[in-house]
Amino acid sequence: MSAAGRHRRPLTIAFTITAAYMVVEAVVGILSGSLALLSDAGHMLTDVVGLGMALAAIQFAASTRDRSATYGLYRLEVLASVANAFLLFGVAIYVLYEAVQRFSDPPEVAGAPMLIVAAVGLGVNLVSFRLLQAGAGESLNVKGAFLEVVADALGSAGVLLAGAIVLTTGWPYADPIIGAAIGLFILPRTWRLGRAALRILLETAPPHLDVDEVEGRLGAVAGVAAVHDLHVWTLTSGLDAASGHLGLAAGADLGEVLREASDLLADEFGITHATLQCEPPGWEEEPGRI
């Protein structure tokens, strides 16, 4: 099971309460004329879509019976993260555009509804924060959702501040300023989420692993004379894979070398999906061998 799959239940709960609150926030934002509320509702929409895609990907990955999908459908979770990043970019750009428009002609905003809804929203965010905290360090999907919940919590705090300013002073620029701040807060986190997902899709080595170190440790295994064509990549969050060729020294026991090399990858580098080809001396020199 993937890392995200182990956290399906908290993801489901976070999805349900976030979706319910998003509708409330959007309705009140429209009725009150608050850009800060609408921008936060837009951000929560991406949370709902992202969580929904992640849950669907987990379900498909766990239930697929297609023999042609030899690694399962775990990459669906990564594709969901990429789609979520694009959604977040779109929301952030729209919010910033709308904030610029409102600076020239700020509409009247009802401060009291902003305060009430933002306070409830902060409570929802804190519940989701607690639900997703444990899985954030294991799964890219859960981490993406966790970061979005953190951003939502700060967004709700920003809406609270904007509502308080509008209610007490009537200053019309508080709402678009806070709305723009939320949009700017979303952008760098979205970039990091999208970059992490694209690294997986491009099958680059996991950022926490040094391929040269992995190759060196395999080369130090008793009975290994050479290591070549080593590849290390990530299937989905929490599932790293590797393949490589081990040239055996004369007299080496193939089974013992394979066992020690596989254990080394699993125990020291967390790579549990490894395909290692052990080659007898002189294998590479034979015609047609690469």
Secondary structure, DSSP 8 states (H G I E B T S, - for coil): --TTGGGHHHHHHHHHHHHHHHHHHHHHHHHHT-HHHHHHHHHHHHHHHHHHHHHHHHHHHHH---TT-TTTTTHHHHHHHHHHHHHHHHHHHHHHHHHHHHHHS-----HHHHHHHHHHHHHHHHHHHHHHTTTTTT-HHHHHHHHHHHHHHHHHHHHHHHHHHHHHH--TTHHHHHHHHHHHHHHHHHHHHHHHHHHHHTT---TT--HHHHHHHHHTSTTEEEEEEEEEEEEETTEEEEEEEEEE-TT--HHHHHHHHHHHHHHHH---EEEEEEE-TTTTTSTT--
